Amino acid sequence: MCLSFDGLKKIDGPSNLGDFHYIPMLFYEGRKVGNPKTPSGFLGLFLSRIQGRAPEIGLIWHGRQL
């Protein structure tokens, strides 16, 4: 199994890593985002096991002009 993050954003807040944690970032070329809960939820679950805290949000950058 392979898991790939398009990006991670470091934000303030306590975690097992220190006074910061990460939220997942996804890049999507399309104009409309379908159901982002599945991929971002899976990435969030993975991050929660590493940093001891589930991300509250994730970022999705979409559109052709990234």
WOWOLIN-V69229 format. One record per residue. N is the residue number from 0. PSI is psi in radians with two decimals (999 if undefined). OMEGA is omega in radians with two decimals (* if undefined). BURIAL is # if it has 9 or more other ideal C-beta (glycine too) atoms within 8 Angstrom, else .. Layout:
N_PSI_OMEGA_BURIAL / N_PSI_OMEGA_BURIAL
This chain:
0_2.46_-3.14_. / 1_2.31_3.09_. / 2_2.25_-3.09_. / 3_2.30_3.05_. / 4_2.34_3.01_. / 5_-0.57_3.12_. / 6_2.83_3.03_# / 7_2.46_3.08_# / 8_2.22_3.13_. / 9_2.24_3.11_. / 10_2.80_3.14_. / 11_2.56_3.09_. / 12_2.54_-3.07_. / 13_2.55_3.03_. / 14_-3.12_3.08_# / 15_-0.25_-3.13_. / 16_-0.37_-3.08_. / 17_-2.52_-3.13_. / 18_0.56_-3.13_. / 19_2.86_3.00_# / 20_3.09_-3.06_# / 21_2.60_3.00_# / 22_2.59_-3.11_# / 23_2.60_3.06_# / 24_2.33_3.09_# / 25_2.48_3.07_# / 26_2.26_-3.09_# / 27_2.21_-3.05_. / 28_-0.42_-3.08_. / 29_2.86_-3.14_. / 30_-0.59_-3.12_. / 31_2.47_3.11_. / 32_2.24_3.14_. / 33_-1.92_3.13_. / 34_1.69_-3.07_. / 35_-0.12_-3.05_# / 36_-0.63_-3.07_. / 37_-1.02_-3.13_. / 38_-0.70_-3.11_. / 39_-0.56_3.09_# / 40_-0.72_3.12_. / 41_-0.75_3.10_# / 42_-0.68_3.10_# / 43_-0.69_3.10_# / 44_-0.77_3.11_# / 45_-0.82_3.14_# / 46_-0.66_-3.10_# / 47_-0.59_3.12_# / 48_-0.53_-3.14_. / 49_-0.81_-3.01_. / 50_-0.01_3.09_# / 51_0.32_-3.14_. / 52_2.29_3.10_# / 53_2.39_3.06_. / 54_2.41_3.12_# / 55_-0.45_-3.13_. / 56_2.96_2.98_. / 57_2.79_-3.14_# / 58_2.39_3.05_# / 59_2.06_3.07_# / 60_2.17_-3.10_# / 61_2.85_-3.11_# / 62_2.86_-3.08_. / 63_-0.43_-3.11_. / 64_1.36_3.12_. / 65_999_*_.
